[in-house]
Amino acid sequence: MERRTVLKILGVGLGGALALGGGGLGTYYAAARRDTAGKIDLDTPLRIPPLAEATAVASGALSFALGIQTGETQLKDGAPTRTWGINGTYLAPTIRARRGETVEIAVHNGLDRETSLHWHGMHLPAAMDGGPHQPVAAGETWTPRWTVDQPAATLWYHPHVHGATADHTYRGLTGLFIVDDEDTDALGLPTTYGVDDVPMIVQDRALDGDNQFVERLPLAGSLGVIGDEILVNGTLGPYLDVTTRLVRLRLLNASNARLYNFGFSDDRTFALIGTDGGLLAAPWETNRLYLSPGERAEIVVAFEPGETVDLRSYPSPDLGGASGRLDGFADRLDICRFRAADTLADETALPAALGEAPDLAGADVAAERSFVLSSDQINGRSMAMDRIDFGVREGTVEVWEVTNDNGYIHNFHVHDVQFQVLTVDDAAPPPHLSGWKDTVLLVQGSRYRLAMRFTDHTDPNVPYMYHCHLLQHEDDGMMGQFVVLAEGEQVGAVPAGHDHS
C-alpha cells in the first residue's frame, strides 16, 4: 500500500492526536512549526544566476551549451555541500530567448547516471520536451532544437527522470528560461536583469551537521521532502540592494514539496503582473500570493528611499488541515531582505493594461475529460512508461476537470500547453488564476475546469506528461501521458527503449 494511502487512513487521525498531545508525539507536533521571521541573519548578497551565453550557428539558431556536473558549493560556514549544477556547481544559468527565435541546446550529462532536462512551460515538440522519454545517458549529449513560439513568460528547466525527478532536482539541477517578445518590450516594465528585473528561485533544503543535503520526510507528512532552510538562487540568508523605485521579481517555487504564501514583513501590497504563461491582462494588487511547486509569478514591488523590508512566506491555515503543520503550512519564514538606497531611480511605471486575457471560455470544445488525483494515482492508474493514456487532436480545445480527492495537497501540471482556469467549483477563478497557467494548486475536494488548445506539434508515439508537481508524488506514480494527433492519426505506441531523438 502506497505511503499516502496509509497516511489517508492513519495520518489525519494522527495529526489530530498530535495536536491534542500524546507525549513525545505531541512534542514533535508542537516543534514542527518553524518561525524564522526576524530571527535569522539576512546578510549575504543575493546571487543572480548568470545569463547563458548563446552563439549563432549556420542555420541561424541560437546555440546554448549546458553541462550537467557534480561539485561542491559553499552554502554556509563549515564544510562545503556536495551539489549538482549546470555550467557550475549548483543551479543553472538563465536561458533567454525571444519569440520567433530557434534555439538549439546541447545538454551534456557529466554525471555517473542518466538524467534529463525538461523545459517546463515551453510549447515545443514532444521529442524535444525533455520528459522521461528523453533521458541523457552518463557521458552523452542530447541536442533538442525548436522555435520559441509563445508570449513572453518566466519558464524554467529541471530534470524529469521517471522515478528520480525529486532526487535530481533536490541536488540542484534547476534554472530559469525567460521568453521575451515585442509586445512586452513596449510596456516599459522593469527589464534590467539582476537590477530591477530580478530572478528569485526559491527552494527549501535540509542540511545535516556536516552541511550535506538531507532528503528529510516529516513524520506523518504527506507532501515529500520539507527543508528547514530557505535558499534564493542558491543563497542562504540573502539580501538585495535596491536602486530603483519599482522592482520586478520573477518568483519560482522550485521546492520539491513546500508551498509558499509570499508577502512582505510590513504587509505592503504588490502587483501581480504575470503567472506561468505570461502577463495578466491587468495588474492585480494583493499582499499575499500562494505558489505551489513549479508555479511562477512576476510581481512588481514599490520601494521608498532608505527603507528595509523582508519578503516572507506566511502560514497557510486554510490549507493542509491538522496534519498540514507537519508539511510546513504553519511556518513563517524569512526569504530575502530588500535594502533600498537613499536615492532611487524612477524611470519605469506600471501600465494599467498588460497582456491579452485568456480567450478559451467561449471556444468550441472538442472533448471534456475528468481527472481525479488520489493515492499516488490519476483516475485509479499509476504512471506506466509504455502506456499512452489518450490522444488529443491538434487544433482543438479541450476542457479538463481536475479534482484532488486524496485528503492532502496536490497540484496539476500539463506539458506543452498553457491553460485557462475556467472555474473553481463552478465559480469564476480568483484573480491570481485569471491568466495563462501550466501548473495549478488543487485544494482538496475542489473542482478545477481547465481549458487548453493543442496546436502545431503532433506525434502519435512520443507523449507529453500531465502530473502532480509535488515531485515525490510524481515519482510515486501520480502522472499520465497523452499524445497530440494530426488529422487522421491514431494513438501509436511508445518506442521501445529510450528516445534520444
C-alpha positions in Angstrom: 0.0 0.0 0.0 1.5 3.4 -1.0 2.6 5.8 1.7 -0.1 8.4 1.2 -2.8 5.7 1.1 -1.6 4.6 4.6 -1.5 8.3 5.7 -5.0 8.9 4.5 -6.1 6.1 6.7 -3.9 7.0 9.7 -2.4 10.4 9.1 -5.4 12.7 9.6 -6.2 11.0 12.9 -2.5 11.1 13.8 -2.4 14.8 13.0 -5.4 15.4 15.3 -3.8 13.2 18.0 -0.5 15.0 17.7 -2.3 18.3 18.0 -4.0 17.2 21.2 -0.9 15.9 22.9 0.3 12.4 23.1 3.6 12.7 24.9 6.6 12.6 22.5 4.3 12.8 19.5 2.7 15.9 20.9 6.1 17.4 21.5 7.1 16.6 17.9 3.9 18.2 16.6 4.4 21.3 18.7 8.0 21.6 17.4 7.0 21.1 13.7 6.1 24.8 13.3 9.1 26.8 12.1 9.3 30.6 12.6 12.4 32.4 11.3 10.8 35.9 10.9 13.3 38.4 12.3 15.4 35.6 13.8 18.0 34.8 11.1 20.7 37.0 9.5 19.8 38.1 6.0 23.3 39.4 5.4 24.5 37.6 2.2 24.3 39.3 -1.2 21.7 37.6 -3.3 23.4 35.6 -6.1 22.0 36.4 -9.5 22.2 33.4 -11.9 24.3 34.3 -14.9 22.8 34.6 -18.3 23.6 31.6 -20.5 25.9 32.5 -23.4 24.5 31.9 -26.9 26.3 31.6 -30.2 24.7 31.8 -33.6 25.1 28.7 -35.7 25.0 28.4 -39.5 21.3 27.5 -39.5 20.5 30.8 -37.7 19.6 29.2 -34.4 20.9 30.3 -31.1 23.1 27.6 -29.6 23.4 27.1 -25.9 25.7 24.6 -24.2 24.6 23.2 -20.8 27.0 20.9 -18.9 25.4 18.9 -16.0 28.1 18.2 -13.3 28.8 17.4 -9.7 30.6 19.7 -7.4 30.8 21.3 -4.0 29.1 24.6 -3.1 29.8 26.8 0.0 26.3 27.4 1.1 27.2 28.3 4.7 30.1 28.3 7.1 31.8 25.0 7.6 32.1 22.1 5.1 31.1 22.7 1.5 27.9 21.0 0.4 28.1 18.3 -2.3 25.8 19.5 -5.1 24.8 19.1 -8.7 24.7 22.0 -11.1 24.7 23.1 -14.8 27.7 25.1 -16.0 28.6 25.4 -12.3 28.3 23.5 -9.1 24.8 24.5 -8.1 21.7 25.6 -10.1 22.0 26.7 -13.7 22.4 29.8 -15.9 19.3 31.7 -17.0 18.5 31.0 -20.7 16.9 33.9 -22.5 15.4 33.9 -26.0 12.8 35.9 -28.0 9.6 34.7 -29.5 10.4 33.6 -33.1 14.0 32.6 -32.4 15.1 29.0 -32.9 17.1 27.6 -30.1 19.5 24.6 -30.1 20.6 23.4 -26.7 23.5 20.9 -26.2 22.8 19.1 -22.9 25.9 17.2 -21.8 25.5 14.8 -18.9 28.6 14.7 -16.8 27.0 12.6 -14.1 27.6 8.9 -13.4 23.9 8.2 -14.1 21.3 9.2 -16.7 19.3 12.4 -16.2 17.3 14.7 -18.3 16.2 18.4 -18.7 12.6 19.3 -19.2 11.7 22.8 -20.4 8.8 23.5 -18.0 6.0 25.7 -19.6 7.5 25.6 -23.1 5.4 24.9 -26.2 7.6 22.5 -28.3 7.6 19.1 -30.0 7.2 16.2 -27.6 10.5 14.7 -28.7 12.2 17.9 -27.5 10.3 18.2 -24.2 12.9 16.6 -22.0 10.4 14.3 -20.2 11.1 10.8 -19.1 11.3 9.6 -22.7 14.3 11.8 -23.4 16.9 10.7 -20.8 20.5 11.6 -21.4 22.9 8.7 -20.5 26.0 9.4 -18.5 28.6 10.9 -20.7 26.2 11.6 -23.6 25.0 14.8 -25.2 21.4 15.5 -26.2 20.7 18.4 -28.5 17.0 19.4 -28.8 16.1 22.1 -31.2 12.8 24.1 -31.6 11.4 27.5 -32.4 10.1 29.5 -29.5 6.5 30.5 -30.3 4.7 31.7 -27.2 4.2 35.0 -25.4 6.9 36.5 -23.1 6.9 34.5 -19.8 9.1 33.2 -17.0 9.6 29.5 -17.6 12.1 27.1 -16.1 14.0 23.8 -16.6 14.7 20.9 -14.4 15.2 17.1 -14.6 12.3 14.8 -15.4 13.7 11.3 -14.9 11.0 8.7 -14.2 11.1 7.8 -10.6 14.1 10.1 -9.8 12.9 13.7 -10.6 12.7 14.6 -6.9 16.2 13.4 -6.1 17.9 15.0 -9.1 16.1 18.3 -8.6 16.9 18.4 -4.9 20.6 18.1 -5.7 20.5 21.4 -7.6 19.6 21.0 -11.3 17.3 24.0 -11.8 17.4 27.1 -14.0 15.1 29.8 -15.4 14.2 30.1 -19.1 12.9 33.6 -19.9 11.0 34.3 -23.1 10.8 37.9 -24.4 8.6 39.4 -27.1 8.0 42.8 -28.7 4.6 43.4 -27.0 6.1 43.1 -23.6 9.1 45.2 -24.5 6.8 48.1 -25.4 5.2 48.2 -21.9 8.1 49.9 -20.2 8.2 47.4 -17.3 11.4 47.0 -15.3 13.8 45.0 -17.6 17.4 45.3 -16.3 18.3 41.7 -15.4 19.5 41.4 -11.8 18.9 45.1 -11.0 15.2 45.9 -11.3 14.2 42.6 -13.0 15.3 40.0 -10.5 15.1 36.2 -10.8 14.2 34.5 -7.5 14.5 30.7 -7.4 13.1 29.8 -4.0 13.9 26.4 -2.5 13.8 24.8 0.9 16.6 22.4 1.9 17.6 20.4 4.9 21.3 20.1 5.8 22.9 17.8 8.3 25.6 18.7 10.8 28.2 18.3 8.0 26.3 20.7 5.7 25.2 17.9 3.4 21.7 17.8 1.8 19.2 15.5 3.6 16.0 14.4 1.9 14.0 14.6 5.1 10.4 13.3 5.1 8.4 14.6 8.1 6.8 12.0 10.3 3.2 11.6 9.0 3.9 14.3 6.4 2.2 13.8 3.0 4.0 16.0 0.5 7.6 14.8 0.3 10.8 16.4 1.4 10.4 19.5 3.6 13.5 21.5 4.4 14.1 23.9 7.3 16.4 26.4 5.5 15.4 28.6 2.5 17.7 29.4 -0.4 17.1 32.0 -3.0 19.2 31.5 -6.2 21.3 29.2 -4.0 21.9 31.9 -1.4 21.1 31.3 2.3 20.0 34.5 4.2 20.1 36.8 1.1 19.6 40.5 0.7 19.3 42.6 -2.4 20.3 46.3 -2.6 17.5 48.1 -4.4 18.4 51.1 -6.6 15.1 51.7 -8.4 11.7 52.6 -7.0 9.9 49.7 -8.9 11.4 46.2 -8.9 10.1 43.2 -10.8 10.6 39.9 -9.0 10.3 36.7 -11.1 9.4 34.2 -8.3 9.8 30.5 -8.9 8.7 27.9 -6.3 11.5 25.4 -7.1 11.0 23.4 -3.9 10.1 19.7 -4.2 7.1 19.9 -1.9 6.9 23.1 0.1 4.1 25.7 -0.6 4.9 29.4 -0.1 2.5 32.1 0.9 4.5 35.2 -0.1 4.1 38.6 1.5 6.2 41.4 2.9 7.1 42.0 6.6 5.2 45.3 6.6 2.2 43.8 4.8 2.6 46.2 1.9 0.7 45.5 -1.3 2.4 44.5 -4.5 1.2 44.0 -8.1 0.9 40.6 -9.6 1.6 41.2 -13.3 2.3 37.7 -14.7 1.8 34.0 -14.0 3.1 30.8 -15.5 2.3 31.6 -19.2 2.9 35.3 -19.3 1.4 38.7 -18.3 -2.0 39.1 -16.9 -4.5 41.4 -18.7 -4.1 43.9 -15.9 -2.1 44.2 -12.6 -3.7 42.7 -9.5 -2.9 44.3 -6.2 -2.5 42.0 -3.2 -0.4 41.4 -0.1 -0.3 37.6 -0.2 0.4 35.1 -3.0 0.4 31.3 -2.9 2.8 29.4 -5.1 2.9 25.6 -5.1 5.9 23.7 -6.5 6.5 24.5 -10.2 4.4 27.7 -10.3 5.9 31.1 -11.2 4.7 34.7 -10.6 6.0 38.0 -11.7 5.3 40.7 -9.2 6.2 44.4 -9.1 7.1 46.0 -5.7 7.4 49.7 -5.0 10.2 50.8 -2.6 10.8 54.1 -0.7 14.4 55.6 -0.4 16.3 54.2 2.6 13.8 51.6 3.7 14.4 47.9 4.6 11.8 45.3 4.2 11.8 41.5 4.1 10.0 39.1 1.8 8.4 36.3 3.8 6.4 33.1 3.5 3.4 33.3 5.8 1.3 30.4 7.4 -1.4 28.9 5.3 -4.0 27.9 7.9 -6.7 27.3 5.3 -4.7 24.5 3.7 -3.4 21.2 4.9 -5.7 20.5 7.9 -4.4 19.4 11.3 -1.5 17.4 9.8 -0.6 20.3 7.5 1.6 21.6 10.3 3.9 18.7 9.6 4.2 19.7 6.0 5.1 23.4 6.7 1.7 25.1 6.3 2.1 26.7 9.8 5.6 28.0 9.1 6.6 31.7 8.9 9.9 32.0 7.0 12.1 34.9 6.1 13.0 34.7 2.4 15.0 37.8 1.3 15.8 41.3 2.6 15.5 44.3 0.4 17.6 47.4 1.3 16.6 50.5 -0.6 19.3 53.1 -1.4 18.9 56.6 -0.2 18.2 57.7 -3.7 16.2 55.6 -6.1 15.9 55.8 -9.9 12.3 56.4 -11.0 12.2 55.5 -14.7 9.5 52.9 -15.1 5.8 52.8 -14.5 3.3 50.1 -14.1 0.8 50.3 -17.0 -2.9 49.7 -16.4 -3.1 47.2 -19.3 -0.5 44.4 -19.8 -1.2 41.3 -21.9 -4.1 39.6 -23.6 -6.6 37.8 -21.3 -7.1 34.0 -21.9 -9.7 33.6 -24.6 -10.9 30.0 -24.4 -14.1 30.4 -22.3 -16.2 30.7 -25.4 -14.3 28.3 -27.7 -15.8 25.2 -29.3 -14.9 22.3 -27.1 -13.8 19.1 -28.9 -13.8 16.9 -25.7 -14.1 17.1 -22.0 -12.1 14.9 -19.7 -12.1 14.2 -15.9 -9.0 13.6 -13.7 -9.1 12.6 -10.1 -5.9 12.6 -8.1 -5.8 10.2 -5.3 -3.5 7.6 -3.7 -0.5 8.2 -5.9 -2.7 7.7 -9.0 -4.7 9.6 -11.5 -8.0 8.1 -12.4 -7.0 5.0 -10.4 -3.9 4.3 -12.5 -0.2 4.8 -11.8 2.2 6.0 -14.4 3.4 3.4 -16.9 6.1 4.4 -19.4 4.7 2.2 -22.1 1.1 3.3 -21.8 -0.3 6.3 -23.7 -3.5 7.2 -21.8 -5.2 9.1 -24.6 -4.7 11.3 -27.7 -5.9 14.8 -28.4 -6.5 16.3 -31.8 -4.2 19.1 -33.0 -6.1 22.4 -33.5 -8.8 21.6 -30.9 -9.8 22.9 -27.5 -10.4 20.5 -24.6 -11.7 21.1 -21.1 -10.2 19.0 -18.3 -11.9 18.9 -15.0 -9.4 18.1 -12.3 -10.2 17.1 -8.6 -7.9 16.4 -5.7 -9.6 13.5 -3.8 -6.5 12.5 -1.7 -7.1 14.3 1.6 -3.8 16.1 1.0 -2.5 18.9 -1.2 -1.6 18.3 -4.8 -1.2 20.4 -7.9 -1.6 19.7 -11.6 0.9 20.4 -14.4 0.3 19.8 -18.1 3.2 19.8 -20.6 3.3 21.7 -23.9 0.2 23.9 -23.3 -0.8 26.9 -21.2 -4.4 26.5 -19.9 -7.1 28.9 -18.8 -8.7 28.2 -15.4 -12.4 28.5 -16.3 -14.0 27.9 -12.9 -13.2 26.6 -9.5 -16.2 24.8 -8.0 -18.4 26.4 -10.8 -17.3 30.0 -9.7 -15.0 32.3 -11.5 -11.4 31.7 -10.6 -9.6 34.1 -8.1 -7.6 36.9 -9.7 -4.2 35.1 -9.4 -5.6 32.3 -11.6 -7.0 34.6 -14.2 -4.0 34.4 -16.6 -2.4 31.6 -18.5 -1.2 28.7 -16.3 0.6 25.4 -16.7 0.5 24.4 -13.1 -2.3 24.9 -10.6 -2.7 24.2 -6.9 -5.5 21.8 -6.2 -7.3 22.4 -2.9 -8.8 19.1 -1.5 -12.3 18.5 -2.9 -12.5 21.5 -5.2 -13.1 21.0 -8.9 -11.0 22.9 -11.4 -12.1 23.2 -15.0 -9.1 23.9 -17.3 -9.4 24.9 -21.0 -6.4 24.3 -23.3 -5.8 24.4 -27.0 -3.4 21.9 -28.7 -1.5 23.4 -31.6 1.4 22.9 -34.0 3.2 19.8 -32.8 1.9 16.3 -33.4 3.4 12.9 -32.8 1.3 9.7 -32.3 4.1 7.9 -30.5 6.0 10.3 -28.3 3.9 11.6 -25.4 3.6 14.6 -23.2 3.0 14.3 -19.5 0.4 15.5 -17.1 1.1 15.1 -13.4 1.2 16.4 -9.8 4.3 18.7 -9.5 4.9 17.7 -5.9 7.9 15.7 -7.0 7.6 12.8 -4.7 4.0 12.3 -5.8 5.1 12.4 -9.4 7.9 9.9 -8.8 5.4 7.6 -6.9 3.2 7.4 -10.0 0.8 10.4 -10.0 1.4 11.0 -13.7 -0.1 10.1 -17.1 0.7 10.5 -20.8 -1.0 11.9 -23.8 -0.2 12.5 -27.5 -1.2 15.2 -29.9 -2.6 13.8 -33.2 -2.8 15.2 -36.7 -6.0 14.7 -38.7 -6.4 11.0 -39.4 -3.7 9.8 -37.0 -4.4 7.4 -34.2 -2.7 6.8 -30.9 0.5 4.9 -31.5 2.9 3.1 -29.2 5.8 4.5 -27.2 9.0 3.3 -28.9 10.9 0.5 -27.1 13.8 1.8 -25.1 14.6 5.4 -24.6 14.0 8.1 -27.2 17.1 10.4 -27.8 15.7 12.0 -31.0 
